Amino acid sequence: MASFSGFIRKSPDERLAAFLKAFGVDAPDDFNWQGQGRGTALVNDIATLIADLPDLRQDKVKAELDHLASLATPQGMTAAEQICSAQRIDLEGLQGIQDVLLMLAIDHPKTLERVSVQASLMQRTGGKNWSAFQFDDDGKPWALGDEVARAGFVADAIAILDLPEHRKREADWYTSIRVHPITAEETEILQATIYVESNAESELTFGSSEGLERQVVQRVLEVGIACNAKERIVEICARGGKKIRDEYATSFSQHFAPQSAPPIETPRRDVLLGNIASNPSFPTEPADGVASVEVSSLEFYSTGGGFARFERRGDDETIYQFLERQFGERSPIHAAGWTIIGTTLRIALAPQVGKRAKTLTVTLRTPNTTTIPNKTEAERQFVINLLERWKLLAKRPERFDVIEAV
């Protein structure tokens, strides 16, 4: 019981009682839901109620409580808010993550599964089985709602996974709402989880004879995608390495954005703009071949709800000098209530023999958007290394595996 005992103690009485009743656990009318201050006594009393169930039903209740306990984290709450907001499920007035998860388990089990997948995807963002792909902002629409395009993409997923055509598959398409941590701006994300019947595995289990038996288990593979049409970004979470995720991105481009140029892979890590306000230096090494680095634009957000963007290019003065000259102490760099949420850097490379000088442009926006379009793979990695050195990108996340197989 240790794995979900804390979850039980933190759960509201009425919701916990409703959950247990929905799963066939009957509590007497005089059951003490406080259990000596909602401590071990309450956990033990509920364990006794569960123990009265047939063995298989006991396992089901315990497994569900284990699952809910694993989601009872700040990240799980964020996932619930993103999914429930898009599904118009009101969480206002609920008493914390335990109350939310129990409510979903009782009234919206499908949504709970999506919350579970969303929390898993959030944990793996930036990991070894995750990639983000940036399309050019060409204004051409995506066919995200086209059923033919969706079916074609799912069929490609089967081919990419190199599984027989007869394998069962199911695609769950839904929306979530991401909220910008500074501006509170909401962005609708179309998401899909593709479930595919994988190769069968054989494992030992205790069968009806009470002895060990070998049982064939049909595993399920999952592929997750998240489509941000506003920022023209597609995130893909799938096993198989970079080459496989490139194939998914190519398929997405062909089916949903056939009029646009193929996307490029970009980092999706937290952007750190705390030092940009102070006209920072950008240390380079001779081997970098960098002639100069210029902050060519700054984007600000006001606590009053306003946005402002300033752009300045030229050798006569920097954007910081321009803002100082124009606004003095009223500049959003100095004035209270303004926060930098975006910047554009122009990295001028020193000319090489026989080649023209080149300038690499990158735009950074909080919380985690980094646009590095129309560059070679070598140039993109070069820019990423510079951003890491200048502490404009957060550290690489831990290497998590993809969504767990079911």
Buried (B, 14 or more C-beta within 10 A) or exposed (E): BEEBBEBBBBBBEEBBBBBBEBBEBEBEEEBEBEBEEBEEEBBEBBBEBBEEBEEEBBEBBBEBBEBBBBBBEEBBBBBBBBBBBBBEBEBEEBEEBBBBBBBBBBEBEEBBBBBBBBBBBBBBBBBBBBBBBBBBEEEEEBBBEEEEBBEBBBBBBBEBBEBEEEBEBEBBBBBBBBBBEEBEEEEBBBBBBBBBBBEEEEEEEEEEEEEEEEEEEEEBBBBBBBBBBEBBBBBBBBBBEEEBBBBBBBBBBBBBBEEBEBBBBBBBBBBBBEEBBEEBEBEBEEEBEBBEBBBBBBBBBBEEEEEEEBEBEEEEEBBBEBBBEEBEEEBBBEEEEBBBBBBBBBBBBEEEEEEEEBEBBBBBBBBBBBBBBEBEEEBBEBBBEBBBBBEBBBEEBEEBEBBEEE
